[in-house]
Amino acid sequence: MSNISPTHKESTFWERYRLLFNRRGEDGWSVLFGYPIARLLVVLIVPVLWITPSRLTLLGFAIKLACVAAILPQAEMPMWSVVVLLQLAQILDSMDGTLARARPAFSKLGAFLDKITDAIGFYGICVAVGIRATAQTGEWHFIVLGGVAGACFLQLCYMYWVVKGATPAENSSASMAGGADPLPWSELFREWLGGFLKLRSFGEADVYLWISVFAISSRYDLCVYLLVVTQGLTMLKRTVDHLKTLSAMDRQI
């Protein structure tokens, strides 16, 4: 039995597209690029039940691993392949949760697969960028810095889920999918424009954009510095924020 709602089936294509704007993107590049394209594709694949959110997650993970291989100097692949793979991964990252919310088909297993593949993929890409920078410059510290940047992201993920798990109201699979009320058309363009301001937060999707930019210019050394500084500072800020949040929760007990 299909779990697609009658309202979703009977509405027009563009109304179904608008209804999929049911999550507020935190990363600028997701708002500007990932989600708009992902939602367009999800409108088409919602009735195709063999395409599941978890399969999209695993396909995105495979593409991230392919991106790791493309970045490594031994691959000798053209720079455009890195850019294309990174952006395909970003679209699929936006599609799996969108599809889960559209059907709905929430699952804690799906949320787990989504987050663990994001973490492993991001870490692998950071290390690969460090290896590529070392191959270009002969300076071995770039490998270490790439690993540090990836480790900071892993710490961000760990802290996020510790706080999420400590909040009882946030433990449902629907909550993990990050749903929100769809916006009217009049608000969608304003939200899209706001994505430019969010680029400065250097979230996961934003980092994929910047890695693409540095891949085009073949400046992987500068990319490593950007990764370690942005992820390190973000980790420090989130640590302070989470400490404040957990302390406030303790005071309410």
C-alpha positions as CSV (number, residue, x, y, z in Angstrom):
1,M,0.0,0.0,0.0
2,S,1.3,3.4,-0.9
3,N,1.7,5.8,2.0
4,I,1.5,8.9,-0.2
5,S,-1.3,11.2,1.0
6,P,-4.2,11.9,-1.4
7,T,-3.5,15.6,-1.1
8,H,0.0,15.1,-2.3
9,K,-1.3,12.9,-5.2
10,E,-4.0,15.4,-6.3
11,S,-2.1,18.7,-6.1
12,T,-0.2,20.2,-9.0
13,F,3.5,19.6,-9.6
14,W,4.6,23.0,-8.3
15,E,2.4,22.8,-5.3
16,R,3.9,19.4,-4.4
17,Y,7.3,21.1,-4.8
18,R,6.4,23.9,-2.5
19,L,5.1,21.5,0.2
20,L,8.6,19.9,0.2
21,F,10.1,23.1,1.6
22,N,9.3,21.6,5.0
23,R,12.7,21.9,6.6
24,R,14.7,25.0,7.3
25,G,18.2,24.4,5.9
26,E,21.0,25.3,8.3
27,D,23.8,25.4,5.7
28,G,23.9,28.1,3.1
29,W,24.8,25.9,0.2
30,S,21.9,23.5,1.1
31,V,19.5,26.4,1.0
32,L,20.9,27.8,-2.3
33,F,21.6,24.6,-4.2
34,G,21.1,21.3,-2.5
35,Y,17.5,21.5,-1.3
36,P,16.0,23.3,-4.4
37,I,17.3,20.6,-6.7
38,A,16.7,17.7,-4.3
39,R,13.0,18.7,-3.8
40,L,12.5,18.9,-7.5
41,L,13.8,15.4,-7.9
42,V,11.8,14.1,-4.9
43,V,8.6,15.3,-6.5
44,L,9.3,12.9,-9.4
45,I,10.4,9.9,-7.3
46,V,7.9,9.9,-4.4
47,P,5.7,7.4,-6.2
48,V,8.7,5.1,-7.0
49,L,8.6,3.0,-3.9
50,W,11.7,1.0,-4.5
51,I,13.7,4.2,-4.2
52,T,13.9,4.6,-0.4
53,P,15.6,7.2,1.8
54,S,18.1,4.7,3.0
55,R,19.1,3.7,-0.5
56,L,19.6,7.4,-1.4
57,T,21.8,7.7,1.7
58,L,23.9,4.7,0.7
59,L,24.2,6.0,-2.9
60,G,25.3,9.4,-1.5
61,F,27.9,7.6,0.7
62,A,29.3,5.7,-2.3
63,I,29.6,9.0,-4.2
64,K,31.5,10.5,-1.3
65,L,33.9,7.6,-1.3
66,A,34.3,8.0,-5.1
67,C,35.1,11.7,-4.3
68,V,37.8,10.7,-1.8
69,A,39.4,8.5,-4.5
70,A,39.1,11.3,-7.1
71,I,40.9,13.8,-4.8
72,L,43.8,11.5,-4.0
73,P,46.8,12.3,-6.2
74,Q,47.2,8.7,-7.4
75,A,43.9,8.9,-9.2
76,E,45.1,11.7,-11.6
77,M,41.4,12.6,-12.3
78,P,40.4,15.9,-13.7
79,M,39.3,18.6,-11.3
80,W,35.8,18.7,-12.7
81,S,35.2,15.1,-11.5
82,V,35.8,16.3,-7.9
83,V,33.4,19.1,-8.3
84,V,30.7,17.0,-9.9
85,L,31.0,14.2,-7.3
86,L,30.9,16.7,-4.4
87,Q,27.7,18.4,-5.7
88,L,26.0,15.1,-6.5
89,A,26.7,14.0,-2.9
90,Q,25.3,17.2,-1.6
91,I,22.1,16.8,-3.6
92,L,21.6,13.2,-2.4
93,D,22.3,14.4,1.2
94,S,19.3,16.7,0.8
95,M,17.1,14.1,-1.0
96,D,17.0,11.3,1.6
97,G,15.5,13.3,4.4
98,T,13.2,15.1,2.0
99,L,11.9,11.8,0.7
100,A,11.4,10.5,4.2
101,R,9.3,13.6,5.1
102,A,7.3,13.4,1.8
103,R,6.0,9.9,2.2
104,P,6.3,9.9,5.3
105,A,8.8,7.1,6.0
106,F,10.8,8.1,9.1
107,S,13.0,5.6,10.8
108,K,15.7,5.7,13.4
109,L,17.8,3.3,11.4
110,G,17.6,5.7,8.4
111,A,18.6,8.6,10.7
112,F,21.6,6.6,12.0
113,L,22.7,5.7,8.5
114,D,22.4,9.3,7.3
115,K,24.5,10.7,10.1
116,I,27.2,8.0,10.2
117,T,27.8,8.1,6.5
118,D,27.9,11.9,6.6
119,A,30.6,11.7,9.3
120,I,32.7,9.0,7.6
121,G,32.4,10.7,4.2
122,F,33.3,14.1,5.5
123,Y,36.3,12.8,7.5
124,G,37.5,10.9,4.4
125,I,37.3,13.9,2.2
126,C,39.2,16.1,4.7
127,V,42.0,13.5,4.9
128,A,42.1,13.1,1.1
129,V,42.4,16.9,0.7
130,G,45.3,16.8,3.2
131,I,47.0,14.1,1.2
132,R,46.5,16.0,-2.1
133,A,48.0,19.1,-0.5
134,T,51.0,17.2,0.7
135,A,51.5,15.7,-2.7
136,Q,51.5,19.2,-4.2
137,T,53.8,20.9,-1.6
138,G,55.8,18.1,-0.1
139,E,54.8,19.3,3.4
140,W,53.5,16.4,5.5
141,H,51.7,18.6,8.0
142,F,48.8,19.0,5.6
143,I,47.8,15.4,6.1
144,V,47.7,15.9,9.9
145,L,45.7,19.1,9.5
146,G,43.3,17.4,7.2
147,G,42.7,14.7,9.8
148,V,42.3,17.3,12.5
149,A,39.6,19.1,10.5
150,G,37.8,15.8,10.0
151,A,38.1,15.0,13.7
152,C,36.6,18.4,14.6
153,F,33.6,17.5,12.4
154,L,33.2,14.1,14.1
155,Q,33.3,15.8,17.5
156,L,30.5,18.2,16.3
157,C,28.4,15.2,15.3
158,Y,29.0,13.5,18.6
159,M,28.1,16.5,20.7
160,Y,25.0,17.2,18.6
161,W,23.6,13.7,19.2
162,V,24.5,13.7,22.9
163,V,22.4,16.8,23.3
164,K,19.7,15.5,21.1
165,G,19.5,12.3,23.1
166,A,19.3,14.2,26.3
167,T,16.2,16.0,25.2
168,P,13.3,13.5,25.5
169,A,11.0,15.4,23.2
170,E,13.6,15.2,20.4
171,N,13.9,11.4,20.4
172,S,11.2,10.5,17.8
173,S,12.3,9.5,14.3
174,A,10.1,12.3,12.9
175,S,12.0,14.8,15.0
176,M,15.3,13.4,13.8
177,A,14.2,14.2,10.2
178,G,14.0,17.8,11.1
179,G,10.6,18.7,9.8
180,A,9.0,22.1,9.7
181,D,5.9,23.8,8.3
182,P,6.1,24.5,4.5
183,L,6.5,28.1,3.5
184,P,4.2,30.1,1.2
185,W,5.7,31.1,-2.2
186,S,6.1,34.6,-1.0
187,E,8.5,33.5,1.7
188,L,10.5,30.9,-0.3
189,F,12.6,33.5,-2.3
190,R,13.4,35.3,1.0
191,E,14.6,32.1,2.5
192,W,16.7,31.3,-0.6
193,L,18.4,34.8,-0.4
194,G,19.1,34.1,3.2
195,G,21.3,31.2,2.1
196,F,24.0,33.6,1.0
197,L,24.3,34.9,4.6
198,K,24.5,31.3,5.9
199,L,27.5,30.5,3.7
200,R,29.7,32.1,6.3
201,S,28.8,29.4,8.9
202,F,30.9,26.8,7.0
203,G,28.5,23.9,7.6
204,E,29.0,20.6,5.9
205,A,27.3,21.6,2.7
206,D,29.2,24.9,2.6
207,V,32.5,23.1,3.0
208,Y,31.7,20.9,-0.1
209,L,31.2,24.2,-2.0
210,W,34.5,25.6,-0.9
211,I,36.4,22.4,-1.5
212,S,35.0,22.5,-5.1
213,V,36.2,26.1,-5.5
214,F,39.7,25.2,-4.3
215,A,39.7,22.0,-6.5
216,I,39.0,24.2,-9.5
217,S,42.0,26.4,-8.6
218,S,44.1,23.4,-7.5
219,R,44.9,25.1,-4.2
220,Y,44.4,22.2,-1.9
221,D,46.9,23.7,0.6
222,L,44.7,26.7,1.2
223,C,41.7,24.4,1.4
224,V,43.3,22.4,4.3
225,Y,43.9,25.7,6.2
226,L,40.2,26.7,5.6
227,L,39.0,23.3,6.7
228,V,41.0,23.2,10.0
229,V,40.2,26.8,11.0
230,T,36.5,26.7,10.2
231,Q,35.8,23.3,11.7
232,G,38.0,24.0,14.7
233,L,36.3,27.3,15.5
234,T,32.9,25.8,14.9
235,M,33.7,22.9,17.3
236,L,34.8,25.4,20.0
237,K,31.7,27.5,19.6
238,R,29.3,24.5,19.6
239,T,31.1,23.1,22.7
240,V,30.4,26.3,24.6
241,D,26.8,26.4,23.3
242,H,26.1,22.8,24.3
243,L,27.6,23.3,27.8
244,K,25.2,26.2,28.3
245,T,22.3,24.1,27.0
246,L,23.0,21.1,29.2
247,S,23.6,23.3,32.3
248,A,20.3,25.0,31.8
249,M,18.6,21.5,31.5
250,D,20.3,20.4,34.7
251,R,18.9,23.5,36.5
252,Q,15.4,22.5,35.5
253,I,15.6,19.0,37.0
